[in-house]
Amino acid sequence: MSRQIEFAGKSGARYRYTPLEEDRFAPPAGANFVIAELKPDGPSIVYAGETDNLANQAWRAALEEARKTYAQAKVLMRLNVTRAIREAERADLIEQYQPPMNQSLRN
């Protein structure tokens, strides 16, 4: 089992994410995902997203885009069934970490 990585949102809530093995089947469930560089001094989020079906690989295009700048970027996931919870968590993480890819999509 992969180790979990904890991120704290702006609200102070803590979220545990698990690295997603890109070549393995992902569950057909709602989830939040982050694309991050996993560095010795801690992870750095470059994108935060959410999907209603992780198996559809909605994260794949964002990961490929991220790797153009962040070659070692990894995708991590956290299963969340309810869309409202996923959206709130995503907003909380974006507010705290200001991921560069989320910021560039706003412009």
N, C-alpha and C positions, 0 to 999 in steps of 0.2 A: 504494500500500500504506500502511495506517495505521501510525503509529509504535507501537512496543511500550512498555508501561509496566511497570517492574519493581517488585515488592513483595518485601520480605524477611520471611520467617516468623520466629517466635520461635526456631526451631532454627538460624537463620542461613542456611537455604536461600533461594535467590532464585528467584522465579517471574516469567516474562514473560507479560504479558497483552496482548491486542490488542482495541481497541474493536470492538464488534459493531455493524454497521449494521443497525438494527432492521427496516428495510423490505426487506432482502435475504434470500435463502435461507440458512439456517444448515445446516451439514453434519450428517448423521444419525450423529453420533459422540459418545462420552462426553467430557465437558468439565467443568472447573471454571469458575465465573463469579463475578465480583464486581460489585457495584453501587457506584459511587463518584462522588463529586463531584470533577471535575478542576479544581483551583484553580491559580492562578499559583504558589503556594508548595508545590504538590505535591498528589497525589491523596489523598482521604480515603475510606476504605472504609466504607460504611454497611451492607453485607450481603455475606456470602460464602456461595456455594452450589455444588452440583454436580448433574450430571444424567447419565444414561446415554444420552441422545439430545438433543443440542442443538436439533435440528430441531423437537422437540415444544414448544419455547418454554416450558419450565418456569420460565425466568427472567422471563417477561413479567409474571406476577402480582406478584412481588416488586418489579419495577421500577415498576409502577403504584403500589404501596403506598409505595415510597420517594419517589416524586415528589410525594406529598401533603405531605411535609415538606422534601424536598430537590429542588426544582423542576428543577435542572440535572443531576440524576443520570444517569449513563451506565452501560451494561452493557459489561463487558469479559470476554473469554473466553480460556481456555487449554485446548487439546485434550489430553485424558488418557484413554486407553482403559481402563485398569485401575481398577476401583472402589476397591480398597484404596489405590492411589496418590491418587486423587481425594479420598477421605475423609481421608487423612493430611494432604494439602496444605491442605484446607479447615480442619481442626482447627489446623494450624500458623498459618494466617493469622488465624483467630479468636482464638487465644491471644495473638498479637502485637498486633492492632489493636482487639480488643474492639468489633466493629461494633455500633452501637446496635440495628439490627433483629435481629441474632442474639441479643443480650442480652434484648430484649423477648420473644422467642419462648421463652426459657428460663423466664420467670416465669409 
